[in-house]
Structures are given as structure tokens and as C-alpha cells.
Amino acid sequence: MYSSGDGVVELTPTNFDRLVVQDDAIWVVEFYANWCGHCQSLAPEYKKLAKALKGVIKVGAVDADEHKSLGGQYGVRGFPTIKIFGANKRSPTDYNGQRTAKAIAEAALAEAKKKVQAAFGGGSSGSSSSGSDSGSGDVIVLTDENFDKLVLQSEDDWLVEFFAPWCGHCKNLAPEWARAATELKGKVKLGALDATVHQSKAAEYNVRGYPTIKYFPAGKKSSSDAQEYDGGRTSSDIVTWALDKHAANVPPPELVEIIDETSFDSACEGKPLCVISVLPHILDCDAKCRNKFLSTLRELGEKFKQKAWGWAWAEAVAQPELESALEIGGFGYPAMAVVNFKKMKYAVLKGSFSKDGINEFLRDISFGRGQTAPVKGAKKPAINTVPAWDGKDGQLPVEEDIDLSDVDLDDDIKDEL
């Protein structure tokens, strides 16, 4: 079918493993039969493909009628069959597109792009853990080379699937894994490692069956921190299990006292919502009273920590511009408002400033319920610089004694004083 001058490499059982499987290059391979009319029709386009891809991607052909064992090894059941041997040589991609040189070249170049992305640890491989196209770029391709850098040296939570391309359970898991990766984006990262190719990492994590799923908690970690995944195999099972782990590792938000612009920005800037409380003046509510309010706020911050909201508080009258902008000053303390500074809108707590009352208010906010109003002035209010609370009860100002000896007053008045 092809001659040496066509640029199409003749592949046989003798040279296939050495030339294709063990080679780092991308290969396009046609399995054909000389008597096949469709193969004869494809030949001119396939020769054109070989010349166009010369020096970029290698093009080969197998006479699968003569070398039936090689065709059988790759599941060839009809002619011509075209397979692209990309990053995972043991699990080539079936080409089912148009039989033109241009269309085949585009598919081969796309496979080369996937390989480059995987080498850089880029998130999108375009393939699921089974090696088939999942339509999701949120599953991160892991290798022996990038595993430690991406997983162990990151601060993120990871779920990693160790799979084999031929594994039926892995193929069933693939679309569920891809959907879970998309749902968990920004919270838990999902990766996939072909354990038949990257055997070093598979051995390090004692992988003996497929698929094997391991969880790596947030923060700097070592291989000994890996935990077995014991959840279900649907996307909802995976998401629920991962979020439970993620929640356990997320630290509670810091409850920041607003004492200047810097503290205000650290609490609220860049957060989807900011929960702002204004507590009674220390002379109206002593240290014990204030700490009780702060304890309630911290407890609720822990409960809603997955929301990544900001949490802040100020003493009554200390930040008048803030109170005015949120219309929570002047009608009693404590008071609370939840603010979206990106949209410059807020909602005010109308119920009781108690654990149950605030919890109900924040729950409604999290579901998008509740009345909102525009922030007065449609801009971040001015923040005063005030002393931070020292944790003690308030003290009334001490009146100074007045020395009247040098004051020119009537003698009767001095006697009265």
C-alpha cells in the first residue's frame, strides 16, 4: 500500500513497540488491508498527511491483514482503523473523523497539545481518567514527574484517581469523575494518574487495583498523609465526600475589629459577602457582655466558613460613616448587616441578635433570600482610626481636682465650693 518514499513508516510486530510505544513522539497509525477498497481510497490522503506532518508527528501503517496479532492487540475489527498514539501509548485514541489529511492532522495536533499541557501540569487534558474524551478540562493529568509539585507541594485538597486504561470500572467512573471535578472547582482538585504508565507513583502509594482513589488534605503534605477514599462512585457521592473533608480542613474566618481602613479591608475586601456587626459601647456592655457577643459571632463564623465570607465588628459610634452607609446606627445595639461591596448592596438583621436569630438571617442570605438595599453613597464608607479594644471593662473618665487658690472667685463662692 505504501512505499518508503511516501513518508509512511511500515510497522510490524517486530518494530512496533520500539518505534511507537517506546518513542516519545506522537504517532498516527493506520491499520489496513490491501484488499480493502476504503483503505485504497484513503491512501492518497494518508500519504499527503505523512508529508505535511514530517518532522512534527510521525505517521505509520500496519498491514493488519498480514499482522493479525498486532491488529488484535489494539482491538482492530475493521479497515481502515486509525489510532493516535499520544501521551499514553498503551491507550491510543481512536480517530473517527473525516478521512482527509487535514482532518487527521488536526486531530493529531490536538493530541500533541494535550501532551504538552500534561507535561506542564496544566489543568486541561481534554481526557478523563479512562483515556476517553470526557468533555471536561477540570480533571488534572498527573504523571511521575509532576505529581509531587502539583499535589504534595500545594496548599489545596486533592482527590487522585490511579487508573488503568483497560479497566472497565475506570471507564464507568470517568464521566462521574469529570462532573465531580467541575462541581468541586475552587474547593478540591481532582487528578488522574495512569498507573500503567507512571508505575513509580502507583508503587509509592501501594496501588494494587483499579481504580484506586486517594485523598490528600490541604496544606503542605507528604506521601504518608494520603488517605483512602471510601465513598461512592457517582459524582454526587464524590462531591459530598470531598466537601466534608474540605470543610474539616478549612480554618474558621478571623473576626476582625474595625479600627482603621487596613483592618476593614483585610476583613471585607475580595470577599463575596462581609458580615459586619456593631456592638454596644463598652460602657453599656462590659467585657463579659461583649465577649459573649464575640463568641456567638465566632461560632457562626465556624458554621458558615465554607462560604468564605468576611467577618468584622466595630464598637457603637466608633465608625459613624459605616453605620450611616448601612443604616444600622441610631436605633439600638447590637446590630448587623451583610454587605456585598462588589454590588454595593446590603441586608440588615431584623430579628434578634442571638445565635438562632443570626443563623436564620445568614441562612436566608446564603439561599439568596431577604431584602437588600443599596449602600448609601454607592461607595465604601470612610473608616476612622480608633484604638483597639484592650479586652477590659470600660472606665469612665477621671475628673481632675481643681486648685482654686489661684482662681479669682468671690469668697462666698469659694466657701460654697
C-alpha positions in Angstrom: 0.0 0.0 0.0 2.9 2.4 0.8 6.5 2.8 -0.3 9.5 4.2 1.5 9.2 7.4 -0.4 5.7 8.1 0.9 6.9 9.1 4.4 4.6 6.4 5.9 6.6 4.1 8.2 5.8 0.4 7.7 5.1 -1.0 11.2 5.2 -4.7 12.1 5.0 -6.8 15.3 8.9 -6.8 15.3 9.3 -3.0 15.3 6.0 -1.6 16.6 6.9 -1.5 20.3 10.4 0.0 19.7 9.2 2.6 17.2 5.8 3.6 18.6 5.3 2.6 22.2 8.8 3.4 23.5 9.1 6.6 21.4 8.2 10.0 22.9 6.8 11.2 19.6 3.1 11.3 18.8 2.2 8.7 16.2 -0.7 8.4 13.8 -1.1 4.7 12.8 -3.4 3.2 10.2 -4.4 -0.4 10.4 -5.3 -1.5 6.8 -5.8 -4.5 4.5 -4.5 -4.4 0.9 -7.8 -5.7 -0.5 -9.9 -3.0 1.4 -11.4 -0.5 -1.0 -11.8 2.2 1.7 -8.1 1.7 2.5 -7.2 2.2 -1.1 -9.3 5.4 -1.2 -7.6 6.7 1.9 -4.1 6.0 0.7 -3.5 9.3 -1.3 -4.8 11.4 1.7 -2.7 9.4 4.1 0.5 10.0 2.0 -0.4 13.7 2.0 -0.7 13.6 5.8 2.7 12.0 6.2 4.4 14.7 4.1 2.5 17.5 5.9 3.4 16.2 9.4 7.0 15.3 8.6 9.3 16.4 11.4 6.3 17.2 13.7 4.3 14.0 14.1 5.2 10.5 12.9 2.9 8.6 10.6 2.9 4.8 10.2 0.8 2.0 8.9 0.2 -1.7 9.8 -0.9 -4.3 7.3 -3.3 -5.8 9.8 -4.4 -8.5 7.4 -0.9 -9.9 7.4 -0.1 -9.0 11.0 -3.4 -10.1 12.7 -1.9 -10.3 16.1 -0.9 -6.6 16.1 -4.4 -5.6 15.0 -6.0 -7.8 17.6 -3.8 -6.3 20.3 -5.4 -2.9 19.6 -8.9 -4.1 19.1 -9.0 -3.6 15.3 -12.2 -5.0 13.9 -12.5 -3.2 10.6 -10.4 -1.4 7.9 -9.1 1.2 7.8 -8.8 1.8 11.5 -6.8 4.9 12.5 -5.4 5.3 16.0 -3.4 8.2 17.5 -0.7 7.2 20.0 -0.3 10.2 22.3 0.9 10.8 25.8 -0.5 7.4 26.9 0.9 5.0 24.3 -0.9 2.0 25.9 -4.2 3.6 25.4 -4.3 5.2 21.9 -7.2 7.4 20.8 -9.5 6.1 18.1 -9.8 8.6 15.2 -13.4 8.6 13.9 -13.4 11.9 11.9 -13.3 12.7 8.2 -10.8 10.8 6.2 -8.9 13.7 4.9 -5.2 14.7 5.5 -6.3 18.0 7.1 -8.8 16.5 9.5 -6.5 13.7 10.6 -3.6 16.3 11.1 -5.8 18.5 13.3 -6.7 15.5 15.5 -3.0 14.6 15.8 -2.0 18.2 16.7 -4.8 18.3 19.3 -3.3 15.2 20.9 0.1 16.8 20.8 -1.3 19.8 22.6 -2.8 17.6 25.3 0.6 16.0 25.9 2.3 19.4 26.3 -0.4 20.6 28.7 0.1 17.4 30.8 3.9 17.9 30.9 3.4 21.4 32.2 0.8 20.2 34.7 -1.8 22.4 33.1 -5.3 21.6 34.2 -6.9 20.6 30.9 -6.0 17.4 29.2 -9.4 17.0 27.5 -9.5 13.4 28.6 -11.0 11.6 31.5 -9.4 9.0 33.7 -10.4 6.3 31.3 -8.5 7.9 28.4 -11.7 8.7 26.5 -12.9 12.2 25.8 -15.0 13.4 28.7 -15.6 17.0 27.5 -14.2 18.3 30.8 -10.9 20.1 31.3 -11.2 20.1 35.1 -9.5 16.7 35.7 -5.8 17.4 36.1 -3.5 14.9 34.4 -0.8 13.7 36.8 2.5 12.0 36.0 5.5 10.6 37.9 7.2 13.9 37.0 4.6 16.5 38.1 2.9 14.6 41.0 4.9 15.9 43.9 4.9 19.5 42.7 1.2 19.7 41.9 -0.2 17.6 44.8 2.3 17.4 47.7 3.7 20.9 47.4 0.3 22.6 47.0 -1.9 24.0 49.7 -5.0 22.5 48.2 -7.2 19.5 48.9 -6.7 16.8 46.3 -8.5 13.6 45.2 -6.4 11.5 43.0 -7.5 8.5 40.9 -5.0 5.9 39.9 -6.4 4.1 36.9 -5.7 1.7 34.1 -7.0 2.5 30.6 -8.3 -1.1 30.1 -10.2 -1.1 33.4 -13.9 -1.3 33.0 -14.6 0.2 36.4 -12.3 3.1 35.5 -14.2 3.8 32.3 -17.5 3.8 34.2 -16.1 6.2 36.7 -14.7 8.6 34.1 -17.8 10.8 33.4 -18.7 10.9 37.1 -15.1 11.9 38.0 -15.2 14.7 35.3 -18.5 16.0 36.6 -17.3 16.0 40.2 -14.1 17.9 39.2 -16.2 20.6 37.7 -18.5 20.9 40.7 -15.6 20.9 43.1 -13.6 23.5 41.2 -12.1 26.1 43.5 -12.5 23.8 46.6 -11.0 20.4 45.9 -8.8 19.5 43.0 -9.3 16.2 41.2 -6.4 14.5 39.4 -5.9 11.3 37.4 -2.8 9.2 37.0 -2.4 6.4 34.6 -0.8 3.8 36.8 0.2 1.5 33.9 2.4 4.2 32.6 3.5 6.1 35.7 4.3 3.0 37.7 6.7 4.7 40.2 3.9 6.7 41.8 1.5 3.8 41.7 4.0 1.7 43.6 4.7 4.5 46.1 1.0 4.6 47.0 0.7 0.8 47.1 -1.9 0.8 44.2 -3.0 -2.8 43.7 -6.3 -2.5 42.0 -8.1 0.0 39.7 -9.5 2.5 40.2 -7.7 3.4 43.5 -8.6 6.8 44.9 -6.5 8.7 47.4 -7.3 11.9 49.3 -4.5 14.4 50.1 -5.5 17.1 52.7 -4.9 20.8 52.3 -1.6 22.3 53.3 2.0 21.1 52.7 1.9 17.3 52.9 3.9 14.2 52.4 3.1 10.9 50.8 2.3 9.4 54.2 -0.6 11.9 54.6 -2.6 10.2 51.8 -5.9 8.7 52.9 -8.1 6.1 51.3 -11.3 7.3 49.6 -14.2 5.2 50.9 -17.1 6.9 49.3 -19.4 6.1 46.4 -18.7 6.2 42.7 -21.3 8.8 41.5 -20.4 12.4 41.1 -22.7 13.4 43.9 -21.1 10.8 46.2 -17.6 12.1 45.3 -18.6 15.8 45.8 -20.3 15.1 49.2 -17.3 13.1 50.5 -14.8 15.7 49.3 -16.7 18.7 50.7 -16.9 17.0 54.1 -13.2 16.6 54.1 -12.7 20.1 52.8 -14.9 21.6 55.5 -13.0 19.8 58.2 -9.7 21.4 56.9 -11.0 24.9 56.3 -10.0 27.2 59.2 -12.7 29.4 60.7 -12.7 33.0 59.4 -11.0 35.7 61.6 -13.3 38.0 63.3 -11.7 41.4 62.8 -12.2 44.5 64.9 -12.6 47.5 62.6 -10.1 50.0 64.0 -8.8 51.6 60.7 -9.1 51.2 57.0 -6.5 48.5 56.8 -8.4 46.2 59.2 -11.6 46.9 57.4 -10.1 45.9 54.1 -8.5 42.8 55.5 -11.9 41.6 56.7 -14.0 42.5 53.7 -12.0 43.2 50.6 -12.3 40.5 48.0 -14.9 38.5 50.0 -18.2 37.6 48.3 -20.0 39.0 51.4 -18.9 40.7 54.6 -20.8 40.2 57.9 -20.5 43.4 59.9 -21.7 43.7 63.5 -21.8 46.9 65.6 -21.7 46.0 69.3 -22.7 48.2 72.2 -20.2 50.7 73.7 -18.0 49.1 76.3 -19.6 51.4 79.0 -23.0 49.9 78.1 -21.9 46.3 77.8 -18.9 45.3 79.8 -16.1 42.8 78.8 -18.2 39.7 79.8 -21.1 41.0 77.8 -19.0 41.9 74.7 -17.1 38.6 74.8 -20.5 36.8 74.8 -21.4 38.5 71.6 -18.0 37.8 70.0 -18.2 34.2 71.0 -21.6 33.9 69.2 -20.1 35.5 66.1 -17.1 33.2 66.1 -19.3 30.2 66.5 -21.4 31.2 63.5 -18.3 32.1 61.5 -17.2 28.4 62.0 -20.6 27.2 60.9 -20.6 29.3 57.7 -16.9 29.0 57.0 -17.3 27.3 53.6 -18.9 30.5 52.3 -15.6 32.3 52.6 -17.3 35.4 53.9 -15.5 38.2 55.8 -16.4 38.8 59.4 -15.9 42.1 61.2 -17.2 44.2 64.2 -17.0 47.7 65.4 -17.9 49.5 68.7 -21.1 51.6 68.6 -20.4 55.2 67.3 -16.7 54.4 66.6 -17.5 54.2 62.8 -20.3 56.6 62.2 -19.9 56.7 58.4 -20.1 52.9 58.2 -23.2 52.8 60.4 -24.8 55.5 58.3 -24.0 53.8 55.0 -25.6 50.6 56.2 -28.4 52.3 58.2 -27.7 50.4 61.3 -26.8 53.2 63.6 -29.1 55.1 65.9 -31.8 52.5 66.6 -30.0 50.3 69.2 -27.1 48.0 69.5 -26.0 45.3 68.8 -26.8 45.4 65.1 -25.7 43.5 62.0 -25.6 44.0 58.2 -24.3 41.7 55.5 -22.7 43.6 52.6 -21.8 42.8 49.1 -19.2 45.5 48.4 -18.9 44.4 44.7 -22.5 45.2 44.1 -22.7 47.8 46.8 -25.8 46.2 48.4 -26.6 45.1 51.9 -29.2 43.4 54.1 -29.9 44.2 57.7 -30.6 41.8 60.5 -34.2 42.5 61.6 -34.6 39.6 64.1 -32.8 39.1 67.4 -29.1 39.4 67.7 -28.8 35.8 69.1 -27.3 32.6 67.8 -30.6 31.4 66.4 -31.7 34.8 65.1 -28.4 35.4 63.3 -28.2 31.8 62.0 -31.7 32.2 60.4 -30.7 35.5 58.9 -27.5 34.2 57.4 -29.1 31.0 56.2 -31.6 33.1 54.2 -28.8 35.2 52.8 -26.9 32.1 51.7 -30.1 31.0 49.8 -30.4 34.4 48.2 -33.4 35.4 50.2 -34.0 38.6 52.1 -34.5 42.3 51.3 -31.5 44.2 50.1 -30.8 48.0 49.8 -28.1 50.0 48.1 -25.1 51.1 50.2 -25.6 54.8 50.9 -23.4 56.8 48.6 -22.7 53.7 46.5 -19.1 53.6 47.7 -17.0 52.2 50.6 -17.6 54.4 53.6 -14.8 56.3 55.3 -13.3 54.4 58.2 -12.0 56.1 61.3 -8.8 55.2 63.1 -9.6 54.3 66.7 -7.8 52.3 69.5 -8.3 48.6 69.5 -10.3 47.1 72.4 -7.9 46.0 75.2 -10.3 43.3 76.3 -11.1 45.0 79.6 -14.2 46.7 81.0 -14.7 50.3 80.2 -13.6 53.1 82.5 -15.3 56.4 83.0 -13.1 59.5 82.5 -11.4 60.5 85.8 -12.4 64.0 86.9 -9.4 66.2 87.8 -9.3 68.1 91.1 -9.3 71.9 90.5 -6.9 74.0 92.6 -8.9 77.2 93.4 -6.2 79.0 95.2 -5.2 80.9 92.1 -8.7 81.4 90.8 -10.2 84.9 91.3 -13.6 84.0 92.7 -15.9 85.7 95.2 -15.1 84.5 98.8 -18.6 83.3 99.3 -18.5 81.2 96.2 -15.1 79.7 97.3 -16.6 78.8 100.6 -19.6 77.2 98.9 -17.2 75.1 96.7 
